[in-house]
Amino acid sequence: MERSKQLMEMVAKYENLINETADHIWANPEPGYREWKTSAYMAEQFEALGYTLTKAGNIPGFYTDLDTGKPGPKIAILGELDSLIVGNHPCADPVTSAVHACGHHAQSAILLGVAAAMKEPGALDGLCGSIRFMSVPAEELIELGFREGLRKQGIIKYFGGKVEFISRGYFDGVDMAMMIHSGKLEEGKTLAIGKGCNGCLTKNITFKGVSAHAGGAPQNGKNALYAATCALNAVNALRETFVDNEHIRFHPIITEAGLAVNAIPETAKVESYVRGASYDSIYKYNQKVNQALAASAAALGCNVEIDDHPGYFPLNNDPNLSEIMTEAMETISGPGSVSEGTWGTGSTDMGDVSAIMPAIHPHCSGSIGIGHGKDYYVDDKRLGCLLPAQCLVLTANLLLSDDAARAKKVIAEAKPYFKSKEEYLAAIDRLTMDKDAVIYNEDGTVTLDFTK
């Protein structure tokens, strides 16, 4: 208990730095793969603490290692850089509509607080192995068209920051990973650890028609907007076929639907995900969705380009890490302060990390309002920043002390979905598809081609 108190005080010493960091990043929000100012600010803070960084280079983000000087496992501790886009939030950037309505500014502050505390004299006493601090971009899976542009330029291969970091080798040599996300919990609870949450696949869908004068000669047109609305209704009609415990979600937005009211829309663009509780369910139900999209386009004589890419793998929190982090947080905030969460139907690219190593992604308290909404704030920085930083420091200490006995148990008993990074990447690449899904044959028949 004395050791835990000592470590908690080391973190508390940097409470002002933690709060200032949270406030600075809140005031300067940037969406995914655009977080250049945020990444530079975090890099400057880390370098001021004496860390040597490996920067991602052509995208924001970096990582750095802290070695105990004794061989042992490597733990990754993560914080996310990016904001959301919520135009009606009072604090949204007036130009970009960016705002940290999911609390990633607090995550970055937590990460910096942990890194600062672990540089304190005595912080690494009795530990073996190393800690990799990772400042990661692009967790929020938004602006899919922009990210597809980055992919086509060869800047990124994957839409999610952690997925991209995995593919670049930044998780190579890491044995387990952890982070704490901002949240809103019931009174008296400081941490919630669920079993996990859905994964997802991203979809850029372009319906292609023929333009014509909407009043004078609509018979000469093929209405891409009508094809899109028919397709969305068709997918809605499939919903009763989605098995309940697979937690399937399809939630499209139309981003383009014609340019002039007196012209038949030649192009309609839709963005969506297919979410699900397992890789197999995402793959299976995406095929049903694609069939509905293709058939609807064909019904109106249009075509549809379906551009599918891996989003995020389902998150599965490691049970041993859950037990250890519960112990750490209850040391800080008392018995019964950690609740067991339910299965979440949102998605996070921490799921991709959990697909290849033991990982944990719980939620802390301290927030108010609705996540991703116009009234979201991290209202209590003690609950939303300081305590999570203390929890991560204590968890790292529990894992790496006593010759890393508990970390070694986590590694030995972990059952990630894939045996290697290469197997994982091959599996998610199977979800990638970009093609016109309707073929009009010379004999007047139509062929639907909606599978890879």
C-alpha positions in Angstrom: 0.0 0.0 0.0 2.9 2.4 0.7 4.2 1.8 -2.8 0.8 2.6 -4.3 0.6 5.8 -2.3 4.0 6.8 -3.5 3.1 6.2 -7.1 -0.2 8.1 -6.7 1.7 11.1 -5.3 4.1 11.0 -8.3 1.1 11.4 -10.6 -0.5 14.0 -8.5 2.6 16.1 -8.7 1.8 16.7 -12.3 -1.9 17.5 -11.9 -1.5 21.0 -13.2 0.4 19.7 -16.3 -2.4 17.2 -16.9 -5.1 19.8 -16.6 -3.3 22.4 -18.7 -2.8 19.7 -21.4 -6.5 18.8 -21.4 -7.5 22.4 -21.7 -5.0 23.2 -24.5 -6.1 20.3 -26.6 -9.8 21.0 -25.9 -9.3 24.5 -27.3 -7.5 23.3 -30.4 -9.5 20.3 -31.8 -8.4 18.5 -35.0 -10.1 15.5 -36.6 -8.3 12.3 -37.5 -5.2 12.4 -39.6 -5.3 16.2 -39.4 -4.0 16.5 -35.7 -0.7 18.1 -36.6 -0.9 20.9 -34.0 -2.0 18.5 -31.3 0.7 16.0 -32.2 3.4 18.7 -32.2 2.2 20.0 -28.8 2.3 16.5 -27.3 5.7 15.8 -28.8 7.1 19.0 -27.3 5.8 18.0 -23.9 7.3 14.5 -24.1 10.6 15.8 -25.3 10.6 18.3 -22.4 10.4 15.3 -20.1 13.5 13.8 -21.7 11.8 11.3 -24.0 13.2 10.4 -27.5 10.3 10.0 -30.0 9.8 7.9 -33.0 7.4 10.0 -35.1 5.0 8.6 -37.7 6.2 11.2 -40.2 3.6 11.6 -42.9 0.7 11.3 -40.4 0.4 12.7 -36.9 1.4 10.7 -33.9 4.5 9.1 -32.3 5.7 6.6 -29.8 8.5 6.4 -27.3 9.9 3.7 -25.0 10.8 3.9 -21.3 13.1 1.0 -20.3 13.4 -0.2 -16.7 16.9 -1.5 -17.4 15.9 -5.1 -16.7 14.6 -7.5 -19.4 10.9 -8.3 -19.4 7.6 -7.7 -21.1 6.7 -4.5 -23.0 3.5 -2.7 -22.1 1.9 -0.1 -24.4 0.0 2.8 -22.9 -2.1 4.7 -25.4 -3.7 8.1 -25.8 -5.7 9.4 -28.8 -5.2 12.7 -30.5 -8.3 13.3 -32.7 -11.5 15.2 -32.2 -15.0 14.7 -33.5 -17.0 17.0 -35.8 -20.1 18.2 -34.0 -21.2 21.5 -35.6 -23.8 22.5 -33.0 -21.5 22.1 -30.0 -20.9 25.5 -28.3 -17.1 24.9 -28.3 -16.9 23.6 -31.9 -14.3 25.2 -34.1 -16.2 27.8 -36.2 -14.4 26.8 -39.4 -14.0 23.0 -39.1 -16.8 22.2 -36.6 -14.2 20.1 -34.8 -14.7 19.5 -31.0 -13.5 16.9 -28.5 -17.0 15.6 -27.8 -15.6 12.2 -26.9 -12.9 13.2 -24.5 -9.7 12.4 -26.4 -8.2 15.6 -25.1 -8.4 14.0 -21.7 -6.8 10.8 -23.0 -3.8 12.8 -24.2 -3.6 14.5 -20.8 -3.7 11.2 -19.1 -0.9 9.8 -21.3 1.3 12.7 -20.6 0.6 12.5 -16.8 1.6 8.8 -16.8 4.8 9.5 -18.8 5.7 12.4 -16.5 5.2 10.4 -13.3 7.2 7.4 -14.6 10.2 9.7 -15.1 10.1 10.5 -11.3 13.0 9.1 -9.2 11.9 5.7 -7.8 9.0 5.2 -10.2 10.7 2.3 -11.9 12.0 0.7 -8.7 11.4 -3.1 -8.7 10.2 -3.2 -12.2 11.4 -5.1 -15.3 10.6 -4.8 -19.0 9.6 -1.5 -20.6 6.7 0.8 -21.4 5.8 2.2 -24.8 3.9 5.4 -24.7 1.9 5.9 -27.9 0.2 9.1 -29.1 -2.1 7.8 -31.8 -4.2 9.6 -34.4 -7.6 9.0 -36.0 -9.6 6.8 -33.7 -13.0 8.4 -34.6 -14.0 6.8 -37.9 -15.2 9.9 -39.7 -14.6 11.8 -43.0 -14.3 8.5 -44.9 -13.9 10.3 -48.2 -11.0 12.2 -46.9 -9.3 9.1 -45.6 -9.9 7.3 -48.8 -8.1 10.1 -50.5 -5.1 9.6 -48.2 -5.2 5.9 -49.0 -5.2 6.5 -52.7 -2.2 8.8 -52.3 -0.3 6.1 -50.5 -0.1 8.1 -47.2 -2.2 5.5 -45.2 -3.3 2.0 -45.9 -6.0 1.9 -43.2 -8.6 4.4 -42.0 -8.0 3.9 -38.2 -4.9 5.2 -36.5 -4.1 2.1 -34.4 -4.7 -0.1 -37.4 -2.3 2.0 -39.4 0.2 1.9 -36.5 0.0 -1.9 -36.4 0.6 -2.2 -40.1 3.7 0.2 -39.8 5.2 -2.0 -37.1 4.8 0.4 -34.2 3.2 -2.4 -32.1 6.0 -4.9 -32.9 7.5 -6.2 -29.7 4.6 -5.0 -27.6 3.1 -7.7 -25.3 0.0 -6.0 -24.1 -1.8 -2.7 -24.4 -4.0 -0.5 -22.2 -5.7 2.9 -22.1 -8.6 4.5 -20.4 -11.4 6.3 -22.3 -13.4 9.2 -20.9 -17.0 8.5 -19.9 -20.0 9.1 -17.6 -20.6 6.6 -14.8 -23.0 6.3 -12.0 -22.3 8.1 -8.7 -19.5 6.4 -6.8 -18.0 4.6 -9.7 -14.6 5.7 -11.1 -14.1 3.0 -13.8 -16.2 0.6 -15.9 -14.8 -2.4 -17.6 -17.0 -4.3 -20.0 -16.4 -7.4 -22.0 -15.8 -5.4 -25.2 -17.6 -3.8 -28.1 -18.6 -4.1 -31.7 -16.2 -4.0 -34.7 -17.1 -2.4 -38.0 -16.5 -2.2 -41.7 -16.5 1.2 -43.5 -18.5 1.8 -46.7 -18.2 4.6 -49.3 -21.2 4.0 -51.6 -21.6 5.9 -54.9 -24.8 5.5 -56.9 -24.3 6.4 -60.6 -27.2 7.5 -62.8 -27.7 9.8 -65.8 -28.5 13.4 -65.6 -31.4 15.0 -67.5 -33.7 18.0 -67.3 -35.9 17.3 -64.2 -38.9 19.0 -65.7 -38.4 18.9 -69.4 -37.1 15.4 -70.0 -36.9 13.3 -66.8 -37.6 10.2 -68.9 -34.1 10.6 -70.3 -32.5 10.4 -66.8 -31.6 7.7 -64.3 -32.0 9.1 -60.8 -29.1 8.2 -58.6 -30.8 9.7 -55.6 -33.8 7.5 -56.0 -31.5 4.5 -56.4 -29.9 5.5 -53.1 -33.2 5.9 -51.2 -34.5 2.6 -52.6 -31.2 1.0 -51.4 -31.5 2.4 -47.9 -35.1 1.2 -47.7 -34.0 -2.2 -48.9 -31.4 -2.4 -46.1 -34.0 -1.3 -43.6 -36.2 -4.2 -44.7 -33.3 -6.6 -43.8 -33.1 -5.5 -40.2 -35.4 -8.1 -38.9 -33.1 -10.8 -40.3 -30.2 -9.5 -38.2 -29.6 -11.9 -35.3 -30.0 -10.0 -32.0 -26.9 -11.1 -30.1 -24.7 -10.2 -33.2 -25.5 -6.5 -32.5 -25.6 -5.6 -36.2 -25.8 -1.9 -37.0 -26.1 0.0 -40.3 -26.4 3.8 -40.1 -25.9 5.6 -43.4 -25.7 9.3 -44.2 -26.2 10.8 -47.7 -23.3 13.1 -48.3 -24.2 14.1 -51.9 -27.5 13.9 -53.7 -27.4 16.1 -56.8 -26.2 19.6 -57.5 -29.2 21.4 -58.9 -32.9 21.0 -58.3 -33.8 21.1 -62.0 -31.5 18.3 -62.9 -32.0 14.6 -62.3 -29.2 13.6 -59.8 -26.5 11.8 -61.7 -24.5 10.9 -58.5 -25.5 10.2 -55.0 -23.0 9.3 -52.3 -23.6 7.5 -49.0 -21.3 6.7 -46.1 -22.0 4.0 -43.6 -20.6 1.2 -41.4 -21.7 -2.3 -40.9 -21.0 -3.0 -37.2 -21.2 -6.4 -35.5 -20.0 -8.3 -32.5 -17.7 -10.6 -34.4 -15.6 -10.6 -37.5 -17.7 -13.4 -39.1 -21.0 -11.6 -38.5 -19.6 -8.4 -40.0 -18.5 -10.3 -43.1 -21.7 -12.2 -43.4 -24.2 -9.3 -43.0 -22.1 -6.9 -45.2 -22.8 -9.3 -48.0 -26.5 -9.0 -47.4 -26.3 -5.2 -47.3 -24.3 -5.2 -50.6 -26.8 -7.4 -52.3 -29.6 -4.9 -51.3 -27.5 -1.9 -52.6 -26.7 -3.6 -55.9 -30.3 -4.8 -56.5 -31.8 -1.4 -55.8 -29.4 0.3 -58.2 -30.3 -2.2 -60.9 -34.0 -1.8 -60.3 -33.7 1.9 -61.5 -31.2 1.2 -64.3 -28.3 2.8 -62.3 -25.1 1.4 -61.0 -23.4 1.5 -57.6 -19.8 1.6 -56.7 -19.2 -0.2 -53.4 -16.0 0.8 -51.7 -15.6 -1.3 -48.6 -12.6 -1.1 -46.2 -11.8 -2.6 -42.8 -12.9 -0.4 -40.0 -12.3 -1.7 -36.6 -12.1 -5.3 -35.2 -14.4 -6.1 -32.3 -12.8 -5.2 -28.9 -12.4 -8.0 -26.4 -11.0 -6.8 -23.1 -8.5 -9.3 -21.6 -10.0 -10.7 -18.3 -6.6 -10.8 -16.5 -5.9 -7.2 -17.4 -9.4 -6.4 -16.2 -8.7 -8.0 -12.8 -5.4 -6.2 -12.4 -6.8 -2.8 -13.4 -9.8 -3.2 -11.1 -7.3 -3.8 -8.3 -5.4 -0.7 -9.2 -8.4 1.6 -9.4 -10.0 0.2 -6.2 -6.7 1.0 -4.4 -7.1 4.6 -5.5 -10.9 5.1 -5.1 -12.0 2.3 -2.8 -13.7 -1.1 -2.9 -16.8 -1.2 -5.2 -15.7 1.8 -7.3 -15.2 -0.3 -10.4 -18.3 -1.5 -12.3 -18.7 -4.3 -14.8 -19.9 -2.8 -18.0 -22.0 -4.4 -20.7 -21.1 -5.2 -24.3 -20.9 -2.0 -26.3 -22.3 -1.5 -29.7 -19.9 1.4 -30.7 -16.5 0.6 -32.1 -12.9 1.4 -31.4 -9.6 0.6 -33.1 -8.4 -0.6 -29.7 -10.3 -3.7 -30.9 -7.7 -4.2 -33.5 -5.0 -4.2 -30.9 -7.0 -6.7 -28.9 -7.1 -9.0 -31.9 -3.4 -9.6 -31.7 -2.5 -9.2 -28.0 -4.1 -8.8 -24.6 -5.6 -5.3 -24.3 -8.0 -3.4 -22.2 -10.1 -0.3 -22.9 -12.3 0.7 -20.0 -14.1 4.0 -19.3 -13.6 6.4 -16.5 -16.0 8.9 -15.0 -15.9 12.7 -15.0 -17.9 13.5 -18.1 -21.3 15.1 -18.6 -23.7 15.2 -21.6 -24.1 12.8 -24.4 -21.0 11.3 -26.0 -20.6 12.7 -29.6 -23.3 15.2 -28.7 -23.6 19.0 -28.4 -23.5 18.9 -24.6 -20.5 16.7 -24.0 -17.7 17.9 -21.6 -15.1 16.4 -19.3 -16.5 18.3 -16.3 -14.5 16.8 -13.5 -10.8 16.5 -14.4 -10.0 14.7 -11.2 -12.2 11.9 -12.2 -11.6 12.2 -15.9 -7.9 12.8 -16.0 -6.0 12.5 -12.7 -7.5 9.2 -11.3 -7.2 7.4 -14.7 -3.5 8.5 -14.9 -2.9 7.1 -11.4 -4.7 3.9 -12.3 -2.5 3.3 -15.4 0.6 3.9 -13.3 -0.5 1.5 -10.6 -1.5 -1.1 -13.2 1.9 -0.9 -14.9 3.5 -1.3 -11.5 1.4 -4.4 -10.7 2.2 -5.9 -14.1 6.0 -5.3 -14.1 6.9 -5.8 -10.4 8.0 -9.2 -8.9 9.9 -10.1 -12.1 6.7 -9.2 -14.1 4.9 -12.2 -12.7 1.4 -10.9 -13.4 2.4 -9.6 -16.9 3.8 -13.0 -17.7 0.5 -14.6 -16.5 -1.5 -12.2 -18.8 0.7 -13.2 -21.8 0.5 -16.9 -21.0 -3.3 -17.1 -20.7 -4.2 -14.6 -23.4 -6.3 -15.8 -26.3 -6.2 -13.1 -29.0 -8.2 -13.9 -32.1 -5.1 -14.0 -34.4 -1.7 -15.6 -33.8 0.2 -12.9 -35.6 0.0 -9.4 -37.0 0.3 -10.9 -40.5 -2.7 -13.2 -40.0 -4.7 -10.3 -38.7 -3.8 -8.0 -41.6 -4.6 -10.7 -44.1 -8.1 -11.2 -42.5 -9.0 -7.5 -42.5 -7.8 -7.1 -46.0 -10.3 -9.7 -47.0 -13.0 -7.0 -46.2 -11.6 -4.6 -48.8 -13.6 -4.3 -52.1 -14.0 -1.5 -54.6 -16.1 -2.2 -57.7 -19.3 -1.4 -59.7 -21.8 -3.9 -58.5 -24.1 -4.0 -61.5 -23.2 -5.4 -64.9 -25.5 -4.7 -67.8 -25.0 -7.5 -70.3 -25.4 -7.2 -74.1 -28.4 -9.6 -74.1 -30.4 -7.4 -71.8 -29.8 -9.4 -68.6 -28.3 -7.9 -65.5 -25.6 -9.4 -63.3 -25.1 -8.4 -59.7 -21.5 -8.5 -58.6 -21.4 -7.5 -54.9 -18.8 -9.9 -53.4 -15.0 -9.7 -53.5 
